[in-house]
Amino acid sequence: MKKNTLRSLSSGFLLSALILASYAVFVQGQVPGRDLNLSDLLSPTVQETSEETKKEVSSLIEVNESLQDENKNMQESLTKLASSQKKNSESKSSDEFNQNESQDESENDSSQSTSESSVSTSNQGDQTNEPAVEGTFTISEGESASEITQRLESEGYIESAADLEALIDQWDLSSVIVADSYQLNSDMSIHDIASLITGGAYYYY
């Protein structure tokens, strides 16, 4: 045979062998050599991969559950914190209200006390500023200095008979008192009255 013919036959046999091998591997799933097939070769690798995947999935599930628990605990803590802040705010508001109310009551009491004090002072002022007593005072002949001063006090012209009587005794005015009628008022001092009833014999200016 010619070389070209041999080459053609060799190429044909080689091509036929490749086609048969490809058909056996990819179509029938068989690998040449001791009755081995493709699934037998790939099975251990697939099983190992499947186990690893299961472990990873299981680990992710555990992590997810742990995160959910942490999230739940965090939400409970936030709820408790919000509730505590609300109670503190209400308590603070209540304390401020009570403090303001107490302050208002204190101010009202102080204002009332001041008002009562003002009224009392006003009443005292009214009593102090009573209208002056005015009138005619008559001294009779032979009337003693003690009797005169007592009547002046009882009629409201002087506040103390003893003070006027002491003044008369100090200056020895009993003998110069003039029996007469005098226009007196309670605004006059004991010196004014002493000067008037002695006809000017007593003067203190």
Phi, psi and chi 1 to 4 in degrees:
 res  aa     phi    psi   chi1   chi2   chi3   chi4
   1 MET       -  153.9  -68.8 -174.8 -178.7      -
   2 LYS   -78.7  157.3  -66.0 -179.5  179.7 -179.1
   3 LYS   -62.5  -38.0  -69.0 -177.8  179.1  179.5
   4 ASN   -63.4  -36.7  -69.3  -27.2      -      -
   5 THR   -67.9  -41.5  -56.3      -      -      -
   6 LEU   -63.7  -41.2  -69.4  174.3      -      -
   7 ARG   -62.9  -39.9  -72.0  178.1 -179.1  175.2
   8 SER   -65.5  -42.5  -62.1      -      -      -
   9 LEU   -64.0  -41.2  -70.3  173.0      -      -
  10 SER   -64.2  -43.2  -61.6      -      -      -
  11 SER   -62.9  -38.4  -61.2      -      -      -
  12 GLY   -65.4  -45.7      -      -      -      -
  13 PHE   -61.2  -42.2  -72.4  137.1      -      -
  14 LEU   -64.1  -42.6  179.3   59.3      -      -
  15 LEU   -64.7  -40.2 -177.6   60.3      -      -
  16 SER   -64.4  -38.9  -61.4      -      -      -
  17 ALA   -64.7  -41.5      -      -      -      -
  18 LEU   -65.2  -39.7  -70.3  173.5      -      -
  19 ILE   -65.3  -43.6  -68.2  172.5      -      -
  20 LEU   -64.4  -41.1  -69.5  173.9      -      -
  21 ALA   -63.9  -43.5      -      -      -      -
  22 SER   -63.1  -40.7  -61.5      -      -      -
  23 TYR   -63.3  -40.9  177.8   79.7      -      -
  24 ALA   -66.6  -38.3      -      -      -      -
  25 VAL   -77.5  -51.2  171.0      -      -      -
  26 PHE   -89.0  -24.2  -66.3  102.1      -      -
  27 VAL   -99.9  -50.0  176.8      -      -      -
  28 GLN   -90.8  -10.3  -65.1 -179.4  -13.7      -
  29 GLY    69.9   23.4      -      -      -      -
  30 GLN  -110.7  138.8  -65.6  179.1   -9.9      -
  31 VAL  -107.6  131.0  179.3      -      -      -
  32 PRO   -61.2  139.5  -22.0   31.1      -      -
  33 GLY   115.0  107.3      -      -      -      -
  34 ARG    52.6   46.8  -64.1 -172.0  179.3 -179.0
  35 ASP    54.3   33.7  -63.7  -30.4      -      -
  36 LEU   -91.0  141.6  -68.7  177.0      -      -
  37 ASN  -118.6  172.0   54.1   38.1      -      -
  38 LEU   -66.2  -38.2 -174.1   61.8      -      -
  39 SER   -63.9  -33.3   60.8      -      -      -
  40 ASP   -66.4  -36.9  -67.1  -24.5      -      -
  41 LEU   -73.1  -37.2  -65.4  173.9      -      -
  42 LEU   -85.9  -21.1  -62.1  177.4      -      -
  43 SER   -57.9  -49.4  179.4      -      -      -
  44 PRO   -58.9  -41.3  -23.4   34.5      -      -
  45 THR   -64.5  -43.2  -56.0      -      -      -
  46 VAL   -63.5  -42.3  172.3      -      -      -
  47 GLN   -64.0  -42.6  -69.9  177.8   -4.2      -
  48 GLU   -62.4  -43.1  -69.4  176.4    0.9      -
  49 THR   -62.1  -41.0  -56.2      -      -      -
  50 SER   -63.3  -41.2  178.0      -      -      -
  51 GLU   -65.4  -43.0  -69.5  -65.3  -27.9      -
  52 GLU   -63.2  -40.3  -68.6  178.1   -2.4      -
  53 THR   -62.7  -42.7  -56.7      -      -      -
  54 LYS   -60.6  -42.5  -71.7 -179.3  179.8  179.0
  55 LYS   -63.1  -43.3  -69.7 -179.4 -179.9  179.2
  56 GLU   -63.3  -42.7  -69.0  178.7   -1.4      -
  57 VAL   -62.3  -43.4  170.8      -      -      -
  58 SER   -61.8  -41.5  177.9      -      -      -
  59 SER   -63.7  -42.0  177.4      -      -      -
  60 LEU   -63.6  -37.8  -69.4  173.9      -      -
  61 ILE   -63.3  -43.8  -69.1  173.1      -      -
  62 GLU   -62.8  -42.8  -69.0  177.8   -2.9      -
  63 VAL   -61.7  -41.7  171.5      -      -      -
  64 ASN   -62.4  -44.1 -175.7   37.2      -      -
  65 GLU   -63.0  -41.1  -69.1  176.9   -8.4      -
  66 SER   -62.7  -42.4  177.1      -      -      -
  67 LEU   -64.0  -38.9  -69.2  174.7      -      -
  68 GLN   -63.2  -40.8  -72.4  179.8   -9.6      -
  69 ASP   -64.0  -43.2  -68.7  -21.5      -      -
  70 GLU   -63.2  -41.2  -70.0 -179.0    1.1      -
  71 ASN   -62.1  -41.4 -173.8   31.2      -      -
  72 LYS   -63.5  -45.1 -177.1  177.9  179.5 -178.6
  73 ASN   -63.1  -39.2  -66.9  -27.2      -      -
  74 MET   -64.7  -41.1 -171.8  177.0  -66.9      -
  75 GLN   -64.3  -40.1  -72.4  180.0  -10.3      -
  76 GLU   -63.8  -40.9  -69.3  177.5   -5.6      -
  77 SER   -63.8  -41.6  -61.6      -      -      -
  78 LEU   -64.1  -39.2  -70.1  174.1      -      -
  79 THR   -63.8  -44.0  -57.6      -      -      -
  80 LYS   -63.9  -41.7  -70.0 -179.7 -179.6  179.6
  81 LEU   -63.1  -43.5 -179.6   60.6      -      -
  82 ALA   -63.0  -41.2      -      -      -      -
  83 SER   -64.4  -41.3  177.6      -      -      -
  84 SER   -64.7  -42.6  177.2      -      -      -
  85 GLN   -63.7  -38.4  -70.7  178.6  -14.2      -
  86 LYS   -64.5  -42.8 -176.5  177.9 -179.9 -179.9
  87 LYS   -64.0  -42.6  -71.8 -178.8  179.9  179.0
  88 ASN   -62.6  -40.8  -69.5  -23.7      -      -
  89 SER   -64.1  -43.8  177.4      -      -      -
  90 GLU   -64.1  -41.0  -68.6  175.8   -7.4      -
  91 SER   -64.6  -41.4  176.7      -      -      -
  92 LYS   -64.7  -42.9 -175.4  177.2 -179.2 -179.2
  93 SER   -62.5  -40.7  -61.3      -      -      -
  94 SER   -64.5  -42.5  177.6      -      -      -
  95 ASP   -64.2  -42.3  -68.6  -19.9      -      -
  96 GLU   -64.2  -39.3  -70.2  178.5   -8.0      -
  97 PHE   -64.2  -45.0  175.5   77.5      -      -
  98 ASN   -64.1  -38.7  -67.3  -27.5      -      -
  99 GLN   -65.3  -44.1 -175.7  177.3    0.3      -
 100 ASN   -64.2  -39.9  -67.4  -25.9      -      -
 101 GLU   -64.6  -42.6 -170.5  174.3   16.8      -
 102 SER   -64.0  -40.4  175.6      -      -      -
 103 GLN   -64.5  -41.3 -175.4  175.9   -1.3      -
 104 ASP   -62.6  -42.7  -68.5  -19.9      -      -
 105 GLU   -63.1  -40.6  -69.4  178.0   -4.1      -
 106 SER   -63.4  -42.6  177.3      -      -      -
 107 GLU   -65.2  -38.9  -69.9  176.8   -5.3      -
 108 ASN   -64.9  -42.8  -69.6  -24.8      -      -
 109 ASP   -62.6  -42.5  -67.8  -19.4      -      -
 110 SER   -64.3  -42.3  176.7      -      -      -
 111 SER   -63.9  -41.3  176.7      -      -      -
 112 GLN   -65.7  -41.1 -175.7  175.6    0.5      -
 113 SER   -63.8  -41.7  175.5      -      -      -
 114 THR   -63.9  -40.4  -56.6      -      -      -
 115 SER   -64.2  -43.9  177.4      -      -      -
 116 GLU   -64.4  -38.9  -68.9  175.7   -6.6      -
 117 SER   -64.0  -40.3  176.3      -      -      -
 118 SER   -64.2  -41.7  -60.6      -      -      -
 119 VAL   -63.2  -43.1  171.7      -      -      -
 120 SER   -62.9  -44.1  176.1      -      -      -
 121 THR   -63.5  -40.3  -56.7      -      -      -
 122 SER   -63.3  -42.3  176.9      -      -      -
 123 ASN   -63.3  -41.2  -69.0  -23.7      -      -
 124 GLN   -64.1  -39.7  -69.6  177.8   -3.7      -
 125 GLY   -63.9  -38.6      -      -      -      -
 126 ASP   -63.8  -40.2  -67.6  -18.7      -      -
 127 GLN   -67.4  -38.5  -66.9  175.0   -2.9      -
 128 THR   -68.5  -36.7  -57.2      -      -      -
 129 ASN   -92.6   38.6  -62.6  -33.2      -      -
 130 GLU   -65.0  150.0  -69.2  179.4   -5.4      -
 131 PRO   -55.9  138.6  -22.8   33.3      -      -
 132 ALA   -64.6  144.3      -      -      -      -
 133 VAL   -82.7  125.0  176.5      -      -      -
 134 GLU  -126.8  147.7  -64.2 -178.0    0.2      -
 135 GLY   169.2 -176.8      -      -      -      -
 136 THR   -97.7  128.0  -57.9      -      -      -
 137 PHE  -115.9  124.8 -176.1   79.9      -      -
 138 THR  -109.5  129.7  -58.0      -      -      -
 139 ILE  -104.8  125.6  -61.9  176.5      -      -
 140 SER   -89.9  159.2  -57.3      -      -      -
 141 GLU   -63.9  135.2  -72.5  -72.6  -13.8      -
 142 GLY    81.3    1.0      -      -      -      -
 143 GLU   -75.5  132.6 -165.2  170.7    7.6      -
 144 SER   -77.5  161.8   66.7      -      -      -
 145 ALA   -61.7  -37.1      -      -      -      -
 146 SER   -64.9  -42.2  176.4      -      -      -
 147 GLU   -66.5  -39.2  -67.4  172.6  -19.4      -
 148 ILE   -63.9  -48.2  -66.7  170.6      -      -
 149 THR   -65.6  -35.3   56.2      -      -      -
 150 GLN   -65.3  -41.1  -70.8  -66.1  -28.9      -
 151 ARG   -68.3  -37.4  -75.4 -159.6  -57.0  113.5
 152 LEU   -60.5  -39.3  -74.7  169.2      -      -
 153 GLU   -71.5  -44.6 -179.1 -179.3   -1.0      -
 154 SER   -66.4  -29.3   64.3      -      -      -
 155 GLU   -88.2   -3.5  -67.6 -179.5   20.4      -
 156 GLY    90.7   10.4      -      -      -      -
 157 TYR   -79.5  -31.5  -67.2  110.2      -      -
 158 ILE  -131.3  160.2   60.6  175.1      -      -
 159 GLU   -88.9  -32.2  -67.2 -178.4   -3.3      -
 160 SER  -134.4  115.1  173.2      -      -      -
 161 ALA   -66.8  -34.6      -      -      -      -
 162 ALA   -63.2  -37.6      -      -      -      -
 163 ASP   -65.0  -44.9  -70.4  -16.6      -      -
 164 LEU   -67.9  -38.8  179.8   55.9      -      -
 165 GLU   -65.7  -38.0 -171.7  173.5   -3.6      -
 166 ALA   -64.9  -38.3      -      -      -      -
 167 LEU   -64.4  -43.8  178.6   65.7      -      -
 168 ILE   -62.6  -42.1  -67.7  172.3      -      -
 169 ASP   -67.6  -38.9  -68.5  -19.6      -      -
 170 GLN   -62.6  -41.3 -179.9 -178.4    0.5      -
 171 TRP   -99.2    7.7  -65.8   93.7      -      -
 172 ASP    52.2   55.2 -164.6   18.9      -      -
 173 LEU   -96.8   -1.6  -59.6  174.8      -      -
 174 SER   -59.8  -35.3  -62.7      -      -      -
 175 SER   -79.1  -13.0   59.4      -      -      -
 176 VAL  -110.3    7.2  -66.6      -      -      -
 177 ILE   -70.4  129.3  -65.4  175.8      -      -
 178 VAL   -97.7  124.5 -179.7      -      -      -
 179 ALA   -73.7  116.3      -      -      -      -
 180 ASP  -171.1  178.9 -160.8   -7.5      -      -
 181 SER  -102.5  135.6  -65.9      -      -      -
 182 TYR  -129.5  142.8  -58.2   94.8      -      -
 183 GLN   -88.0  112.9  -67.3  -65.6  -38.8      -
 184 LEU  -120.9  160.3  -56.8  179.2      -      -
 185 ASN  -146.2  160.6   63.5   70.9      -      -
 186 SER   -72.5   -8.8   57.8      -      -      -
 187 ASP   -79.2  -13.0  -70.8  -26.0      -      -
 188 MET   -76.4  143.5  -63.0  174.2   68.5      -
 189 SER   -82.9  168.8   67.8      -      -      -
 190 ILE   -65.6  -27.0   58.9  175.3      -      -
 191 HIS   -69.3  -41.0  -59.5  -75.5      -      -
 192 ASP   -61.6  -45.7  -65.8  -28.1      -      -
 193 ILE   -66.4  -42.4  -66.3  175.1      -      -
 194 ALA   -61.2  -40.5      -      -      -      -
 195 SER   -67.0  -37.2  177.4      -      -      -
 196 LEU   -70.1  -47.2 -175.1   62.9      -      -
 197 ILE   -77.7   -9.4   65.4  178.3      -      -
 198 THR  -103.1    8.9   59.2      -      -      -
 199 GLY    65.8   28.9      -      -      -      -
 200 GLY    89.0    3.2      -      -      -      -
 201 ALA   -66.5  -28.7      -      -      -      -
 202 TYR  -106.8  128.6  169.1   77.8      -      -
 203 TYR  -142.5  144.2   60.8   94.3      -      -
 204 TYR  -124.2    1.6   63.2   99.3      -      -
 205 TYR   -79.3      -  -61.9  102.7      -      -
